[in-house]
Protein backbone atom coordinates (compact mmCIF):
# COMPACT_ATOMS: atom_id res chain seq x y z
CA UNK A 1 0.00 0.00 0.00
CA UNK A 2 1.41 3.40 -0.96
CA UNK A 3 1.83 6.06 1.69
CA UNK A 4 -0.73 8.29 0.02
CA UNK A 5 -3.32 5.52 0.40
CA UNK A 6 -2.57 4.69 4.01
CA UNK A 7 -4.77 6.27 6.66
CA UNK A 8 -2.91 7.60 9.73
CA UNK A 9 -2.61 5.09 12.56
CA UNK A 10 -3.44 7.67 15.22
CA UNK A 11 -5.00 11.09 15.08
CA UNK A 12 -3.67 14.16 16.94
CA UNK A 13 -5.19 14.84 20.33
CA UNK A 14 -7.69 17.67 20.56
CA UNK A 15 -11.31 18.58 20.99
CA UNK A 16 -12.46 17.34 17.60
CA UNK A 17 -12.01 20.61 15.74
CA UNK A 18 -10.27 20.72 12.36
CA UNK A 19 -7.44 21.40 12.76
CA UNK A 20 -7.02 20.79 16.51
CA UNK A 21 -5.98 23.90 18.43
CA UNK A 22 -7.06 26.65 20.78
CA UNK A 23 -9.11 29.62 19.53
CA UNK A 24 -7.16 32.71 18.49
CA UNK A 25 -6.42 35.12 21.33
CA UNK A 26 -7.33 38.80 20.98
CA UNK A 27 -3.62 39.59 20.88
CA UNK A 28 -2.99 37.33 17.89
CA UNK A 29 -6.05 38.67 16.10
CA UNK A 30 -4.63 42.19 16.48
CA UNK A 31 -1.24 41.01 15.17
CA UNK A 32 -2.83 39.37 12.12
CA UNK A 33 -5.02 42.38 11.31
CA UNK A 34 -2.10 44.77 11.71
CA UNK A 35 0.13 42.70 9.44
CA UNK A 36 -2.68 42.46 6.89
CA UNK A 37 -2.90 46.26 6.72
CA UNK A 38 0.86 46.83 6.58
CA UNK A 39 1.99 44.09 4.21
CA UNK A 40 1.33 43.94 0.47
CA UNK A 41 0.46 40.22 0.16
CA UNK A 42 1.11 40.62 -3.55
CA UNK A 43 0.90 36.95 -4.65
CA UNK A 44 -2.47 36.49 -2.93
CA UNK A 45 -3.90 39.64 -4.49
CA UNK A 46 -3.15 38.19 -7.93
CA UNK A 47 -5.78 35.49 -7.38
CA UNK A 48 -8.51 36.42 -9.83
CA UNK A 49 -10.90 33.47 -9.98
CA UNK A 50 -12.80 31.20 -7.63
CA UNK A 51 -13.69 27.89 -9.30
CA UNK A 52 -15.78 25.16 -7.72
CA UNK A 53 -15.49 21.69 -9.20
CA UNK A 54 -14.86 18.09 -8.16
CA UNK A 55 -11.79 15.86 -7.93
CA UNK A 56 -11.14 12.14 -7.50
CA UNK A 57 -8.21 10.44 -5.80
CA UNK A 58 -6.12 8.79 -8.49
CA UNK A 59 -5.42 5.73 -6.34
CA UNK A 60 -9.05 5.32 -5.17
CA UNK A 61 -11.55 6.96 -7.49
CA UNK A 62 -14.48 5.99 -5.29
CA UNK A 63 -13.31 8.88 -3.11
CA UNK A 64 -14.66 12.08 -4.66
CA UNK A 65 -14.53 15.58 -3.18
CA UNK A 66 -15.84 19.05 -3.91
CA UNK A 67 -12.91 21.42 -4.39
CA UNK A 68 -12.52 25.20 -4.44
CA UNK A 69 -9.70 26.61 -6.53
CA UNK A 70 -8.40 30.18 -6.12
CA UNK A 71 -6.58 30.79 -9.36
CA UNK A 72 -3.73 33.08 -10.40
CA UNK A 73 -2.99 33.46 -14.11
CA UNK A 74 0.76 33.94 -14.62
CA UNK A 75 0.43 34.12 -18.41
CA UNK A 76 -1.86 32.93 -21.19
CA UNK A 77 -0.56 29.35 -20.98
CA UNK A 78 0.01 28.82 -17.25
CA UNK A 79 -2.22 29.12 -14.18
CA UNK A 80 -1.70 28.07 -10.58
CA UNK A 81 -4.28 27.60 -7.87
CA UNK A 82 -4.52 27.12 -4.14
CA UNK A 83 -7.15 24.44 -3.50
CA UNK A 84 -9.48 24.54 -0.48
CA UNK A 85 -12.19 22.21 0.76
CA UNK A 86 -14.83 24.97 0.88
CA UNK A 87 -15.38 28.66 0.18
CA UNK A 88 -15.94 29.54 3.84
CA UNK A 89 -13.50 31.70 5.87
CA UNK A 90 -12.54 28.59 7.87
CA UNK A 91 -11.72 26.55 4.74
CA UNK A 92 -8.75 24.21 4.85
CA UNK A 93 -5.97 24.52 2.27
CA UNK A 94 -5.84 20.96 0.92
CA UNK A 95 -3.55 21.16 -2.09
CA UNK A 96 -2.28 22.92 -5.17
CA UNK A 97 -3.07 22.57 -8.86
CA UNK A 98 -0.98 23.73 -11.81
CA UNK A 99 -2.73 24.26 -15.13
CA UNK A 100 -1.11 24.45 -18.58
CA UNK A 101 -2.48 25.02 -22.07
CA UNK A 102 -2.54 22.16 -24.57
CA UNK A 103 0.33 23.95 -26.35
CA UNK A 104 2.53 23.61 -23.26
CA UNK A 105 1.24 20.13 -22.46
CA UNK A 106 2.34 18.85 -25.85
CA UNK A 107 5.95 19.82 -25.04
CA UNK A 108 6.07 17.67 -21.87
CA UNK A 109 7.73 14.23 -21.87
CA UNK A 110 5.25 11.36 -21.95
CA UNK A 111 6.21 10.23 -18.42
CA UNK A 112 5.32 13.69 -17.17
CA UNK A 113 2.07 13.84 -19.15
CA UNK A 114 0.87 10.73 -17.31
CA UNK A 115 0.55 12.80 -14.11
CA UNK A 116 -1.83 15.33 -15.67
CA UNK A 117 -5.58 15.27 -16.30
CA UNK A 118 -7.69 16.93 -18.99
CA UNK A 119 -10.29 19.64 -18.33
CA UNK A 120 -12.48 19.44 -21.44
CA UNK A 121 -15.16 17.17 -19.98
CA UNK A 122 -15.00 19.00 -16.65
CA UNK A 123 -15.98 22.18 -18.50
CA UNK A 124 -18.53 20.85 -20.98
CA UNK A 125 -20.29 18.73 -18.32
CA UNK A 126 -20.94 21.81 -16.17
CA UNK A 127 -18.79 20.54 -13.29
CA UNK A 128 -16.36 23.50 -13.56
CA UNK A 129 -18.14 26.66 -12.38
CA UNK A 130 -17.21 30.17 -11.27
CA UNK A 131 -19.78 30.77 -8.50
CA UNK A 132 -21.62 34.06 -8.86
CA UNK A 133 -20.22 34.85 -12.32
CA UNK A 134 -22.81 34.90 -15.13
CA UNK A 135 -22.22 32.23 -17.75
CA UNK A 136 -22.03 34.82 -20.52
CA UNK A 137 -19.15 36.64 -18.81
CA UNK A 138 -17.10 33.50 -18.15
CA UNK A 139 -17.76 31.92 -21.56
CA UNK A 140 -14.42 32.94 -23.08
CA UNK A 141 -12.51 31.63 -20.07
CA UNK A 142 -14.41 28.34 -20.21
CA UNK A 143 -13.39 27.94 -23.84
CA UNK A 144 -9.76 28.46 -22.79
CA UNK A 145 -9.94 26.05 -19.83
CA UNK A 146 -11.42 23.34 -22.05
CA UNK A 147 -8.04 23.25 -23.80
CA UNK A 148 -5.93 22.91 -20.63
CA UNK A 149 -4.48 20.16 -18.44
CA UNK A 150 -3.99 20.10 -14.68
CA UNK A 151 -1.69 18.48 -12.15
CA UNK A 152 -3.34 18.51 -8.73
CA UNK A 153 -1.59 17.28 -5.58
CA UNK A 154 -3.80 16.88 -2.52
CA UNK A 155 -1.82 17.37 0.71
CA UNK A 156 -4.66 17.08 3.22
CA UNK A 157 -7.14 14.21 2.93
CA UNK A 158 -9.96 15.78 4.92
CA UNK A 159 -12.53 13.42 3.45
CA UNK A 160 -11.11 10.47 5.41
CA UNK A 161 -11.22 12.46 8.65
CA UNK A 162 -7.64 13.72 8.82
CA UNK A 163 -7.59 16.69 11.21
CA UNK A 164 -4.12 17.71 10.04
CA UNK A 165 -2.31 17.31 6.69
CA UNK A 166 -0.82 13.87 7.34
CA UNK A 167 1.17 11.42 5.24
CA UNK A 168 2.16 11.67 1.61
CA UNK A 169 0.40 13.82 -1.00
CA UNK A 170 -2.10 12.19 -3.34
CA UNK A 171 -2.38 12.77 -7.07
CA UNK A 172 -5.91 13.78 -8.05
CA UNK A 173 -7.87 13.18 -11.26
CA UNK A 174 -10.65 15.15 -12.98
CA UNK A 175 -14.28 14.14 -13.58
CA UNK A 176 -14.83 12.09 -16.74
CA UNK A 177 -17.79 10.62 -18.58
CA UNK A 178 -16.76 6.97 -18.12
CA UNK A 179 -17.15 4.47 -15.25
CA UNK A 180 -15.01 5.50 -12.27
CA UNK A 181 -14.72 9.10 -13.49
CA UNK A 182 -18.43 9.86 -13.13
CA UNK A 183 -19.14 12.11 -10.14
CA UNK A 184 -21.71 10.97 -7.58
CA UNK A 185 -24.97 12.82 -8.47
CA UNK A 186 -25.60 13.55 -4.80
CA UNK A 187 -22.36 15.56 -4.58
CA UNK A 188 -23.40 17.56 -7.63
CA UNK A 189 -26.89 18.11 -6.18
CA UNK A 190 -25.47 19.45 -2.92
CA UNK A 191 -23.12 21.79 -4.79
CA UNK A 192 -25.93 23.05 -7.05
CA UNK A 193 -28.20 23.80 -4.09
CA UNK A 194 -25.43 25.69 -2.32
CA UNK A 195 -24.72 28.02 -5.24
CA UNK A 196 -28.26 27.99 -6.71
CA UNK A 197 -27.15 26.67 -10.09
CA UNK A 198 -28.09 23.76 -12.34
CA UNK A 199 -25.26 21.61 -13.64
CA UNK A 200 -27.68 20.06 -16.14
CA UNK A 201 -28.52 23.47 -17.60
CA UNK A 202 -24.85 24.43 -17.70
CA UNK A 203 -24.06 21.22 -19.58
CA UNK A 204 -26.69 22.03 -22.20
CA UNK A 205 -25.45 25.61 -22.65
CA UNK A 206 -21.84 24.42 -23.07
CA UNK A 207 -22.53 21.65 -25.58
CA UNK A 208 -20.96 23.63 -28.43
CA UNK A 209 -17.71 24.52 -26.64
CA UNK A 210 -14.88 23.10 -28.77
CA UNK A 211 -12.59 20.68 -26.93
CA UNK A 212 -8.96 19.64 -27.35
CA UNK A 213 -8.09 17.51 -30.33
CA UNK A 214 -7.94 13.80 -29.34
CA UNK A 215 -4.18 13.57 -29.83
CA UNK A 216 -3.51 15.93 -26.95
CA UNK A 217 -5.07 13.56 -24.41
CA UNK A 218 -3.13 10.48 -25.50
CA UNK A 219 -1.18 10.28 -22.23
CA UNK A 220 -3.18 12.53 -19.87
CA UNK A 221 -5.95 10.80 -17.91
CA UNK A 222 -3.61 7.81 -17.78
CA UNK A 223 -6.03 5.70 -15.76
CA UNK A 224 -8.59 5.80 -18.58
CA UNK A 225 -6.17 4.20 -21.03
CA UNK A 226 -4.47 1.70 -18.73
CA UNK A 227 -6.55 1.12 -15.61
CA UNK A 228 -3.46 2.00 -13.57
CA UNK A 229 -2.71 4.86 -11.20
CA UNK A 230 0.19 6.67 -9.57
CA UNK A 231 0.54 6.84 -5.79
CA UNK A 232 3.29 8.43 -3.70
CA UNK A 233 5.31 6.34 -1.26
CA UNK A 234 7.76 7.60 1.35
CA UNK A 235 10.98 5.71 1.84
CA UNK A 236 13.90 6.32 4.15
CA UNK A 237 17.16 7.00 2.32
CA UNK A 238 20.68 8.29 2.78
CA UNK A 239 21.29 12.01 2.63
CA UNK A 240 23.56 13.35 -0.08
CA UNK A 241 26.95 14.19 1.34
CA UNK A 242 28.69 15.68 -1.67
CA UNK A 243 31.21 18.41 -0.85
CA UNK A 244 31.25 21.39 -3.16
CA UNK A 245 33.72 24.22 -3.44
CA UNK A 246 33.59 26.49 -0.40
CA UNK A 247 32.51 30.01 -1.26
CA UNK A 248 32.67 33.08 0.96
CA UNK A 249 29.75 35.51 0.88
CA UNK A 250 29.55 38.36 3.37
CA UNK A 251 31.89 36.59 5.74
CA UNK A 252 29.99 33.26 5.77
CA UNK A 253 31.26 30.00 4.34
CA UNK A 254 28.95 27.47 2.75
CA UNK A 255 29.33 24.69 0.16
C-alpha positions as CSV (number, residue, x, y, z in Angstrom):
1,X,0.0,0.0,0.0
2,X,1.4,3.4,-1.0
3,X,1.8,6.1,1.7
4,X,-0.7,8.3,0.0
5,X,-3.3,5.5,0.4
6,X,-2.6,4.7,4.0
7,X,-4.8,6.3,6.7
8,X,-2.9,7.6,9.7
9,X,-2.6,5.1,12.6
10,X,-3.4,7.7,15.2
11,X,-5.0,11.1,15.1
12,X,-3.7,14.2,16.9
13,X,-5.2,14.8,20.3
14,X,-7.7,17.7,20.6
15,X,-11.3,18.6,21.0
16,X,-12.5,17.3,17.6
17,X,-12.0,20.6,15.7
18,X,-10.3,20.7,12.4
19,X,-7.4,21.4,12.8
20,X,-7.0,20.8,16.5
21,X,-6.0,23.9,18.4
22,X,-7.1,26.6,20.8
23,X,-9.1,29.6,19.5
24,X,-7.2,32.7,18.5
25,X,-6.4,35.1,21.3
26,X,-7.3,38.8,21.0
27,X,-3.6,39.6,20.9
28,X,-3.0,37.3,17.9
29,X,-6.0,38.7,16.1
30,X,-4.6,42.2,16.5
31,X,-1.2,41.0,15.2
32,X,-2.8,39.4,12.1
33,X,-5.0,42.4,11.3
34,X,-2.1,44.8,11.7
35,X,0.1,42.7,9.4
36,X,-2.7,42.5,6.9
37,X,-2.9,46.3,6.7
38,X,0.9,46.8,6.6
39,X,2.0,44.1,4.2
40,X,1.3,43.9,0.5
41,X,0.5,40.2,0.2
42,X,1.1,40.6,-3.6
43,X,0.9,37.0,-4.6
44,X,-2.5,36.5,-2.9
45,X,-3.9,39.6,-4.5
46,X,-3.2,38.2,-7.9
47,X,-5.8,35.5,-7.4
48,X,-8.5,36.4,-9.8
49,X,-10.9,33.5,-10.0
50,X,-12.8,31.2,-7.6
51,X,-13.7,27.9,-9.3
52,X,-15.8,25.2,-7.7
53,X,-15.5,21.7,-9.2
54,X,-14.9,18.1,-8.2
55,X,-11.8,15.9,-7.9
56,X,-11.1,12.1,-7.5
57,X,-8.2,10.4,-5.8
58,X,-6.1,8.8,-8.5
59,X,-5.4,5.7,-6.3
60,X,-9.0,5.3,-5.2
61,X,-11.5,7.0,-7.5
62,X,-14.5,6.0,-5.3
63,X,-13.3,8.9,-3.1
64,X,-14.7,12.1,-4.7
65,X,-14.5,15.6,-3.2
66,X,-15.8,19.1,-3.9
67,X,-12.9,21.4,-4.4
68,X,-12.5,25.2,-4.4
69,X,-9.7,26.6,-6.5
70,X,-8.4,30.2,-6.1
71,X,-6.6,30.8,-9.4
72,X,-3.7,33.1,-10.4
73,X,-3.0,33.5,-14.1
74,X,0.8,33.9,-14.6
75,X,0.4,34.1,-18.4
76,X,-1.9,32.9,-21.2
77,X,-0.6,29.4,-21.0
78,X,0.0,28.8,-17.3
79,X,-2.2,29.1,-14.2
80,X,-1.7,28.1,-10.6
81,X,-4.3,27.6,-7.9
82,X,-4.5,27.1,-4.1
83,X,-7.2,24.4,-3.5
84,X,-9.5,24.5,-0.5
85,X,-12.2,22.2,0.8
86,X,-14.8,25.0,0.9
87,X,-15.4,28.7,0.2
88,X,-15.9,29.5,3.8
89,X,-13.5,31.7,5.9
90,X,-12.5,28.6,7.9
91,X,-11.7,26.6,4.7
92,X,-8.8,24.2,4.8
93,X,-6.0,24.5,2.3
94,X,-5.8,21.0,0.9
95,X,-3.5,21.2,-2.1
96,X,-2.3,22.9,-5.2
97,X,-3.1,22.6,-8.9
98,X,-1.0,23.7,-11.8
99,X,-2.7,24.3,-15.1
100,X,-1.1,24.5,-18.6
101,X,-2.5,25.0,-22.1
102,X,-2.5,22.2,-24.6
103,X,0.3,23.9,-26.4
104,X,2.5,23.6,-23.3
105,X,1.2,20.1,-22.5
106,X,2.3,18.8,-25.9
107,X,5.9,19.8,-25.0
108,X,6.1,17.7,-21.9
109,X,7.7,14.2,-21.9
110,X,5.2,11.4,-22.0
111,X,6.2,10.2,-18.4
112,X,5.3,13.7,-17.2
113,X,2.1,13.8,-19.1
114,X,0.9,10.7,-17.3
115,X,0.5,12.8,-14.1
116,X,-1.8,15.3,-15.7
117,X,-5.6,15.3,-16.3
118,X,-7.7,16.9,-19.0
119,X,-10.3,19.6,-18.3
120,X,-12.5,19.4,-21.4
121,X,-15.2,17.2,-20.0
122,X,-15.0,19.0,-16.6
123,X,-16.0,22.2,-18.5
124,X,-18.5,20.8,-21.0
125,X,-20.3,18.7,-18.3
126,X,-20.9,21.8,-16.2
127,X,-18.8,20.5,-13.3
128,X,-16.4,23.5,-13.6
129,X,-18.1,26.7,-12.4
130,X,-17.2,30.2,-11.3
131,X,-19.8,30.8,-8.5
132,X,-21.6,34.1,-8.9
133,X,-20.2,34.9,-12.3
134,X,-22.8,34.9,-15.1
135,X,-22.2,32.2,-17.8
136,X,-22.0,34.8,-20.5
137,X,-19.1,36.6,-18.8
138,X,-17.1,33.5,-18.2
139,X,-17.8,31.9,-21.6
140,X,-14.4,32.9,-23.1
141,X,-12.5,31.6,-20.1
142,X,-14.4,28.3,-20.2
143,X,-13.4,27.9,-23.8
144,X,-9.8,28.5,-22.8
145,X,-9.9,26.1,-19.8
146,X,-11.4,23.3,-22.0
147,X,-8.0,23.3,-23.8
148,X,-5.9,22.9,-20.6
149,X,-4.5,20.2,-18.4
150,X,-4.0,20.1,-14.7
151,X,-1.7,18.5,-12.2
152,X,-3.3,18.5,-8.7
153,X,-1.6,17.3,-5.6
154,X,-3.8,16.9,-2.5
155,X,-1.8,17.4,0.7
156,X,-4.7,17.1,3.2
157,X,-7.1,14.2,2.9
158,X,-10.0,15.8,4.9
159,X,-12.5,13.4,3.4
160,X,-11.1,10.5,5.4
161,X,-11.2,12.5,8.7
162,X,-7.6,13.7,8.8
163,X,-7.6,16.7,11.2
164,X,-4.1,17.7,10.0
165,X,-2.3,17.3,6.7
166,X,-0.8,13.9,7.3
167,X,1.2,11.4,5.2
168,X,2.2,11.7,1.6
169,X,0.4,13.8,-1.0
170,X,-2.1,12.2,-3.3
171,X,-2.4,12.8,-7.1
172,X,-5.9,13.8,-8.1
173,X,-7.9,13.2,-11.3
174,X,-10.6,15.1,-13.0
175,X,-14.3,14.1,-13.6
176,X,-14.8,12.1,-16.7
177,X,-17.8,10.6,-18.6
178,X,-16.8,7.0,-18.1
179,X,-17.1,4.5,-15.2
180,X,-15.0,5.5,-12.3
181,X,-14.7,9.1,-13.5
182,X,-18.4,9.9,-13.1
183,X,-19.1,12.1,-10.1
184,X,-21.7,11.0,-7.6
185,X,-25.0,12.8,-8.5
186,X,-25.6,13.6,-4.8
187,X,-22.4,15.6,-4.6
188,X,-23.4,17.6,-7.6
189,X,-26.9,18.1,-6.2
190,X,-25.5,19.5,-2.9
191,X,-23.1,21.8,-4.8
192,X,-25.9,23.1,-7.0
193,X,-28.2,23.8,-4.1
194,X,-25.4,25.7,-2.3
195,X,-24.7,28.0,-5.2
196,X,-28.3,28.0,-6.7
197,X,-27.1,26.7,-10.1
198,X,-28.1,23.8,-12.3
199,X,-25.3,21.6,-13.6
200,X,-27.7,20.1,-16.1
201,X,-28.5,23.5,-17.6
202,X,-24.8,24.4,-17.7
203,X,-24.1,21.2,-19.6
204,X,-26.7,22.0,-22.2
205,X,-25.5,25.6,-22.7
206,X,-21.8,24.4,-23.1
207,X,-22.5,21.7,-25.6
208,X,-21.0,23.6,-28.4
209,X,-17.7,24.5,-26.6
210,X,-14.9,23.1,-28.8
211,X,-12.6,20.7,-26.9
212,X,-9.0,19.6,-27.3
213,X,-8.1,17.5,-30.3
214,X,-7.9,13.8,-29.3
215,X,-4.2,13.6,-29.8
216,X,-3.5,15.9,-26.9
217,X,-5.1,13.6,-24.4
218,X,-3.1,10.5,-25.5
219,X,-1.2,10.3,-22.2
220,X,-3.2,12.5,-19.9
221,X,-5.9,10.8,-17.9
222,X,-3.6,7.8,-17.8
223,X,-6.0,5.7,-15.8
224,X,-8.6,5.8,-18.6
225,X,-6.2,4.2,-21.0
226,X,-4.5,1.7,-18.7
227,X,-6.6,1.1,-15.6
228,X,-3.5,2.0,-13.6
229,X,-2.7,4.9,-11.2
230,X,0.2,6.7,-9.6
231,X,0.5,6.8,-5.8
232,X,3.3,8.4,-3.7
233,X,5.3,6.3,-1.3
234,X,7.8,7.6,1.4
235,X,11.0,5.7,1.8
236,X,13.9,6.3,4.2
237,X,17.2,7.0,2.3
238,X,20.7,8.3,2.8
239,X,21.3,12.0,2.6
240,X,23.6,13.3,-0.1
241,X,26.9,14.2,1.3
242,X,28.7,15.7,-1.7
243,X,31.2,18.4,-0.9
244,X,31.2,21.4,-3.2
245,X,33.7,24.2,-3.4
246,X,33.6,26.5,-0.4
247,X,32.5,30.0,-1.3
248,X,32.7,33.1,1.0
249,X,29.8,35.5,0.9
250,X,29.6,38.4,3.4
251,X,31.9,36.6,5.7
252,X,30.0,33.3,5.8
253,X,31.3,30.0,4.3
254,X,28.9,27.5,2.7
255,X,29.3,24.7,0.2
